[in-house]
Amino acid sequence: MLRVKILHLANDDKFVDQALPMFDAIESSKNDLYVFSISKELKMVRSCPTRVVVNRRPYLRRAQLNSIDYKGYDLIVFHSFGDDIYPEIFNVPENVATVWLGWGYDYYEYIGEQRFFLSEKTFSMISKDPVQYLPKFLKKLFKGTLTRLRISKQKKHAIEQLTMFSPVLKSEYDVVKYSRNWKNFPEYCVWNYGCLEENLIKGFQGKSVTSDNIMIGNSGTATNNHIDILDYLNDKEICGRQVVIPLSYGDEVYSVKFLEFCRDNFDLKLVFLKDFLPLDQYLDVVSGCGYVIMNHIRQQALGNIIIALYLGAHVFIRYESPLYSFLKDLGAYLSSVQELESDITLLNIPLTDQQRRINRNVVSEYWSKASAIERTRLLIEKSKGRHLS
């Protein structure tokens, strides 16, 4: 059996642990992992890395160090294409295949400016205290005009060096591809993080939602557009129902500002998930939410949406989000946020047993472990242009 040697480049992020087992499941592959971090002590990655690359100033990093030997590898996998990782593409030999597994944040600059994905109410909240928040917000968005221009130009060249690109959704590939005049653009391949059995509903197979609580959003980031939904619910009769809001990761500055705003403006039974919970504890909370509202304009929160659909929750996604049409095309039953805004009684209408069965079948088929391994096999085959035994 011909072995394929693969090097994975990643940040210190929990998604890496979801990816490595899928590649290790391909018998013909041998996988090494390099994690880029500001410290030798990793916080999120539980897999044993081959090497930890310490970089304390990631956004000023260039590819001149050339401290990684890429010779002997058949495929380099970039787990996201953030500013601290993508410069490595310039050190990879031309005859070595490369793939960018996109996460969303790393290609949304080619889809639209951050402001485009924020509702007026969210942006208004951010702008109310410019001394405290807005400078940090703008600095995070732009990292200074000159730095942003340099990174943008360099990153464009980096993308043109890639062999393949797998965003979260196929529709996003087309948008990014036609967003610029590229000299070369990587070929599309399909791949997704996480599988049901191992990462999403482990320990909760066969279980269903147990309560009519409401979950809003997936993280402490402004693109959740929390304020609009909370403002709407605040004017309605949501008697005795908890409103659960995950804030365990994202933008700490936004989360602080958001919590202050909620304290001063809403009279709802709000439950904030501020700490990162083990999967079983998190699923226990989610299974108590029969209604899940995702008010993102951009693609976001796919993992949480998959879990909610599997458990039988009534899910609401903004019509503009590419996830809405993607899941509808797969055959899933869900509603748009706009429908909810027109009819609050939808928060009292659970899915039928048949609709729940269909949603469970849809996500079980597309995000099963077997499907994830097969997509991984096809990705590797595509990188080498040959069949693997």
ABEGO torsion letter per residue (X at the ends): XBBBBBBBBBBBBAAAAAAAAAAAABAABBBBBBBBBABABBAABABBBABBBBBABAAABBAAAGABBABGBABBBBBEABAAAAAAAAABBAABBBBBBBAGAAAAAAAEBAAAABBAAAAAAAAABAAAAAAAAAAAAAGEAAAAAAAAAAAAAAAAABABBBBABAAAAAAAAAABBBABBBBBBBBBBEBAAAAAABGABGBBBABABBBBEABBBAAAGAAAAAAAAAABBBBGBBBBBBAABEBAAAAAAAAAAAAAABBBBBBBBABBBBAAAAAAAAAABABBBBABABBBGAAAAAAAAAAGBBBBBBAABAAAAAAAAAGBBBBBAAAAAABAAAAABBBBAAAAAAAAAAAAAAABAAAAAAAAAAAAAAAAGBBBX
